[in-house]
Amino acid sequence: KDFADRKGRFIKGEVYVVILALDGVCTFQPMNPRLMGKNFKGLRDSSGKLFVQEIMNNINKDGFTWVEYNWVNPKTKKIGKKRAIAKMIDNNEYVLIGYWP
């Protein structure tokens, strides 16, 4: 509930919390709830990088990761480098936060 509160402390502009299951299925997405239940495993950035797969590989190995990928910035409407940090939160899911540096 706190992660979904658009006036709360977990949503700051284009920065918000997403939760994915270890198989790549989105279990929580506050900005676009229609994405919940979708599998992001095959998601590619504009250069073709399977960045969710990279996150999943690193999470399964280390429990934590940083990944950089190309994505459309909602403020500029242009593709730019986006960074994401992800951390395992239990044996089934990990939390992911992406931002534009």
NUMARSE-65008 format. One record per atom (N, C-alpha, C): residue in one letter; x, y, z; residue number from 0; atom name. Coordinates in nm, 2 decimals, decimal comma, padded with zeros to 4 digits, m for minus. Example, Ala and Ser with C-alpha at 12.3 -4.5 7.8 and 13.67 -1.06 7.14 Angstrom:
2
A;01,32;m00,57;00,78;0;N
A;01,23;m00,45;00,78;0;CA
A;01,32;m00,33;00,78;0;C
S;01,28;m00,22;00,71;1;N
S;01,37;m00,11;00,71;1;CA
S;01,29;00,00;00,79;1;C
//
This chain:
101
K;00,08;m00,12;00,00;0;N
K;00,00;00,00;00,00;0;CA
K;00,09;00,13;00,00;0;C
D;00,19;00,13;00,08;1;N
D;00,28;00,24;00,09;1;CA
D;00,35;00,27;m00,04;1;C
F;00,40;00,16;m00,11;2;N
F;00,47;00,18;m00,24;2;CA
F;00,38;00,24;m00,34;2;C
A;00,25;00,22;m00,33;3;N
A;00,15;00,27;m00,44;3;CA
A;00,10;00,41;m00,41;3;C
D;00,13;00,47;m00,29;4;N
D;00,08;00,60;m00,26;4;CA
D;00,16;00,70;m00,33;4;C
R;00,10;00,77;m00,43;5;N
R;00,16;00,86;m00,52;5;CA
R;00,21;00,99;m00,45;5;C
K;00,15;01,01;m00,33;6;N
K;00,19;01,13;m00,25;6;CA
K;00,28;01,08;m00,13;6;C
G;00,31;00,96;m00,13;7;N
G;00,40;00,90;m00,02;7;CA
G;00,54;00,92;m00,05;7;C
R;00,62;00,86;00,04;8;N
R;00,77;00,87;00,03;8;CA
R;00,83;00,77;m00,07;8;C
F;00,76;00,68;m00,13;9;N
F;00,82;00,58;m00,22;9;CA
F;00,80;00,61;m00,37;9;C
I;00,73;00,72;m00,40;10;N
I;00,72;00,77;m00,54;10;CA
I;00,77;00,91;m00,54;10;C
K;00,88;00,93;m00,62;11;N
K;00,93;01,07;m00,63;11;CA
K;00,95;01,09;m00,78;11;C
G;00,85;01,15;m00,85;12;N
G;00,86;01,18;m00,99;12;CA
G;00,86;01,05;m01,07;12;C
E;00,97;01,03;m01,14;13;N
E;00,98;00,91;m01,22;13;CA
E;01,05;00,79;m01,15;13;C
V;01,08;00,81;m01,02;14;N
V;01,14;00,71;m00,94;14;CA
V;01,04;00,64;m00,85;14;C
Y;01,02;00,51;m00,86;15;N
Y;00,93;00,44;m00,78;15;CA
Y;00,97;00,29;m00,77;15;C
V;00,90;00,22;m00,69;16;N
V;00,94;00,08;m00,66;16;CA
V;00,86;m00,02;m00,75;16;C
V;00,93;m00,12;m00,81;17;N
V;00,86;m00,22;m00,88;17;CA
V;00,91;m00,35;m00,82;17;C
I;00,82;m00,45;m00,81;18;N
I;00,85;m00,58;m00,75;18;CA
I;00,83;m00,69;m00,86;18;C
L;00,94;m00,77;m00,88;19;N
L;00,93;m00,88;m00,98;19;CA
L;00,95;m01,01;m00,90;19;C
A;00,89;m01,11;m00,95;20;N
A;00,91;m01,25;m00,90;20;CA
A;01,04;m01,30;m00,96;20;C
L;01,10;m01,40;m00,91;21;N
L;01,23;m01,45;m00,96;21;CA
L;01,22;m01,50;m01,10;21;C
D;01,10;m01,53;m01,15;22;N
D;01,09;m01,58;m01,29;22;CA
D;01,06;m01,46;m01,38;22;C
G;01,06;m01,34;m01,34;23;N
G;01,05;m01,22;m01,42;23;CA
G;00,91;m01,16;m01,43;23;C
V;00,81;m01,23;m01,36;24;N
V;00,67;m01,18;m01,36;24;CA
V;00,66;m01,06;m01,26;24;C
C;00,60;m00,95;m01,32;25;N
C;00,58;m00,83;m01,24;25;CA
C;00,47;m00,85;m01,14;25;C
T;00,50;m00,84;m01,01;26;N
T;00,40;m00,86;m00,91;26;CA
T;00,35;m00,72;m00,85;26;C
F;00,42;m00,61;m00,88;27;N
F;00,38;m00,48;m00,83;27;CA
F;00,44;m00,37;m00,92;27;C
Q;00,35;m00,28;m00,97;28;N
Q;00,40;m00,17;m01,05;28;CA
Q;00,30;m00,06;m01,03;28;C
P;00,33;00,04;m00,94;29;N
P;00,24;00,14;m00,90;29;CA
P;00,19;00,24;m01,01;29;C
M;00,28;00,26;m01,11;30;N
M;00,25;00,36;m01,21;30;CA
M;00,17;00,31;m01,33;30;C
N;00,17;00,18;m01,35;31;N
N;00,10;00,11;m01,45;31;CA
N;00,05;m00,03;m01,41;31;C
P;m00,05;m00,03;m01,33;32;N
P;m00,09;m00,16;m01,27;32;CA
P;m00,13;m00,27;m01,38;32;C
R;m00,15;m00,23;m01,50;33;N
R;m00,18;m00,33;m01,61;33;CA
R;m00,06;m00,42;m01,64;33;C
L;00,06;m00,37;m01,59;34;N
L;00,18;m00,45;m01,62;34;CA
L;00,19;m00,57;m01,51;34;C
M;00,12;m00,56;m01,41;35;N
M;00,12;m00,67;m01,31;35;CA
M;00,07;m00,79;m01,37;35;C
G;00,15;m00,90;m01,35;36;N
G;00,12;m01,03;m01,40;36;CA
G;00,19;m01,06;m01,53;36;C
K;00,25;m00,96;m01,59;37;N
K;00,32;m00,97;m01,72;37;CA
K;00,47;m01,02;m01,69;37;C
N;00,52;m01,10;m01,78;38;N
N;00,66;m01,15;m01,76;38;CA
N;00,75;m01,06;m01,83;38;C
F;00,85;m01,00;m01,76;39;N
F;00,94;m00,90;m01,82;39;CA
F;01,07;m00,97;m01,86;39;C
K;01,08;m01,10;m01,84;40;N
K;01,21;m01,17;m01,87;40;CA
K;01,27;m01,14;m02,00;40;C
G;01,19;m01,13;m02,11;41;N
G;01,23;m01,11;m02,24;41;CA
G;01,24;m00,96;m02,28;41;C
L;01,21;m00,87;m02,19;42;N
L;01,21;m00,73;m02,22;42;CA
L;01,35;m00,68;m02,26;42;C
R;01,36;m00,61;m02,37;43;N
R;01,48;m00,55;m02,42;43;CA
R;01,48;m00,40;m02,42;43;C
D;01,60;m00,34;m02,40;44;N
D;01,60;m00,20;m02,41;44;CA
D;01,62;m00,16;m02,56;44;C
S;01,63;m00,03;m02,59;45;N
S;01,64;00,02;m02,73;45;CA
S;01,76;m00,04;m02,81;45;C
S;01,86;m00,09;m02,74;46;N
S;01,98;m00,14;m02,81;46;CA
S;01,97;m00,30;m02,82;46;C
G;01,86;m00,35;m02,77;47;N
G;01,84;m00,50;m02,77;47;CA
G;01,89;m00,57;m02,65;47;C
K;01,94;m00,50;m02,55;48;N
K;01,99;m00,56;m02,43;48;CA
K;01,87;m00,62;m02,35;48;C
L;01,89;m00,75;m02,31;49;N
L;01,79;m00,82;m02,22;49;CA
L;01,82;m00,78;m02,07;49;C
F;01,79;m00,66;m02,04;50;N
F;01,83;m00,60;m01,91;50;CA
F;01,76;m00,67;m01,79;50;C
V;01,64;m00,71;m01,81;51;N
V;01,57;m00,78;m01,70;51;CA
V;01,63;m00,92;m01,68;51;C
Q;01,67;m00,98;m01,79;52;N
Q;01,74;m01,11;m01,78;52;CA
Q;01,87;m01,09;m01,70;52;C
E;01,94;m00,99;m01,73;53;N
E;02,07;m00,96;m01,66;53;CA
E;02,04;m00,94;m01,51;53;C
I;01,94;m00,86;m01,48;54;N
I;01,90;m00,84;m01,34;54;CA
I;01,87;m00,97;m01,27;54;C
M;01,79;m01,06;m01,34;55;N
M;01,76;m01,19;m01,28;55;CA
M;01,88;m01,27;m01,26;55;C
N;01,97;m01,28;m01,36;56;N
N;02,09;m01,36;m01,34;56;CA
N;02,18;m01,31;m01,22;56;C
N;02,19;m01,18;m01,21;57;N
N;02,27;m01,12;m01,10;57;CA
N;02,20;m01,14;m00,96;57;C
I;02,07;m01,13;m00,96;58;N
I;02,00;m01,15;m00,84;58;CA
I;02,01;m01,29;m00,79;58;C
N;01,99;m01,38;m00,88;59;N
N;02,00;m01,52;m00,84;59;CA
N;02,14;m01,56;m00,79;59;C
K;02,24;m01,49;m00,84;60;N
K;02,38;m01,52;m00,80;60;CA
K;02,42;m01,45;m00,68;60;C
D;02,39;m01,32;m00,67;61;N
D;02,44;m01,23;m00,56;61;CA
D;02,34;m01,18;m00,47;61;C
G;02,21;m01,18;m00,51;62;N
G;02,10;m01,12;m00,43;62;CA
G;02,09;m00,97;m00,44;62;C
F;02,17;m00,91;m00,52;63;N
F;02,18;m00,77;m00,54;63;CA
F;02,24;m00,73;m00,67;63;C
T;02,20;m00,62;m00,73;64;N
T;02,27;m00,58;m00,86;64;CA
T;02,24;m00,44;m00,90;64;C
W;02,32;m00,38;m00,98;65;N
W;02,31;m00,26;m01,05;65;CA
W;02,31;m00,29;m01,20;65;C
V;02,22;m00,23;m01,27;66;N
V;02,22;m00,25;m01,42;66;CA
V;02,19;m00,12;m01,49;66;C
E;02,26;m00,10;m01,60;67;N
E;02,23;00,02;m01,68;67;CA
E;02,18;m00,02;m01,81;67;C
Y;02,08;00,05;m01,86;68;N
Y;02,01;00,02;m01,99;68;CA
Y;01,95;00,15;m02,05;68;C
N;01,91;00,14;m02,18;69;N
N;01,86;00,25;m02,25;69;CA
N;01,70;00,25;m02,24;69;C
W;01,64;00,36;m02,20;70;N
W;01,50;00,36;m02,18;70;CA
W;01,45;00,50;m02,20;70;C
V;01,32;00,52;m02,24;71;N
V;01,26;00,65;m02,26;71;CA
V;01,24;00,72;m02,13;71;C
N;01,30;00,84;m02,12;72;N
N;01,28;00,92;m02,00;72;CA
N;01,15;00,99;m02,01;72;C
P;01,06;00,97;m01,91;73;N
P;00,93;01,03;m01,92;73;CA
P;00,93;01,19;m01,92;73;C
K;01,03;01,25;m01,87;74;N
K;01,04;01,39;m01,87;74;CA
K;01,08;01,45;m02,00;74;C
T;01,19;01,39;m02,06;75;N
T;01,24;01,44;m02,18;75;CA
T;01,18;01,38;m02,31;75;C
K;01,12;01,26;m02,29;76;N
K;01,06;01,18;m02,40;76;CA
K;01,17;01,13;m02,49;76;C
K;01,29;01,13;m02,45;77;N
K;01,40;01,08;m02,53;77;CA
K;01,46;00,96;m02,46;77;C
I;01,52;00,87;m02,54;78;N
I;01,59;00,75;m02,49;78;CA
I;01,72;00,80;m02,42;78;C
G;01,75;00,75;m02,30;79;N
G;01,87;00,78;m02,23;79;CA
G;01,91;00,67;m02,14;79;C
K;02,03;00,68;m02,09;80;N
K;02,08;00,58;m01,99;80;CA
K;01,99;00,58;m01,87;80;C
K;01,94;00,47;m01,83;81;N
K;01,87;00,45;m01,70;81;CA
K;01,95;00,35;m01,62;81;C
R;01,95;00,37;m01,49;82;N
R;02,01;00,28;m01,40;82;CA
R;01,91;00,22;m01,31;82;C
A;01,93;00,09;m01,28;83;N
A;01,84;00,03;m01,18;83;CA
A;01,92;m00,04;m01,08;83;C
I;01,86;m00,04;m00,96;84;N
I;01,92;m00,12;m00,85;84;CA
I;01,81;m00,22;m00,81;84;C
A;01,86;m00,34;m00,79;85;N
A;01,76;m00,45;m00,75;85;CA
A;01,82;m00,53;m00,63;85;C
K;01,73;m00,57;m00,54;86;N
K;01,77;m00,65;m00,43;86;CA
K;01,67;m00,75;m00,40;86;C
M;01,71;m00,87;m00,37;87;N
M;01,62;m00,98;m00,33;87;CA
M;01,56;m00,95;m00,20;87;C
I;01,43;m00,97;m00,19;88;N
I;01,36;m00,93;m00,07;88;CA
I;01,31;m01,06;00,00;88;C
D;01,30;m01,17;m00,07;89;N
D;01,27;m01,30;m00,01;89;CA
D;01,31;m01,41;m00,11;89;C
N;01,28;m01,53;m00,09;90;N
N;01,31;m01,63;m00,19;90;CA
N;01,23;m01,63;m00,31;90;C
N;01,13;m01,54;m00,32;91;N
N;01,04;m01,55;m00,44;91;CA
N;01,04;m01,42;m00,52;91;C
E;01,08;m01,30;m00,46;92;N
E;01,07;m01,17;m00,53;92;CA
E;01,19;m01,08;m00,50;92;C
Y;01,21;m00,98;m00,59;93;N
Y;01,31;m00,88;m00,56;93;CA
Y;01,25;m00,75;m00,59;93;C
V;01,30;m00,65;m00,53;94;N
V;01,25;m00,51;m00,55;94;CA
V;01,35;m00,44;m00,64;94;C
L;01,29;m00,35;m00,73;95;N
L;01,37;m00,29;m00,83;95;CA
L;01,33;m00,14;m00,83;95;C
I;01,43;m00,06;m00,84;96;N
I;01,41;00,09;m00,85;96;CA
I;01,50;00,14;m00,96;96;C
G;01,44;00,21;m01,06;97;N
G;01,52;00,26;m01,17;97;CA
G;01,52;00,41;m01,17;97;C
Y;01,63;00,47;m01,22;98;N
Y;01,63;00,62;m01,22;98;CA
Y;01,72;00,67;m01,33;98;C
W;01,71;00,79;m01,37;99;N
W;01,80;00,85;m01,47;99;CA
W;01,90;00,94;m01,40;99;C
P;02,03;00,91;m01,42;100;N
P;02,13;00,99;m01,35;100;CA
P;02,14;01,13;m01,41;100;C
//
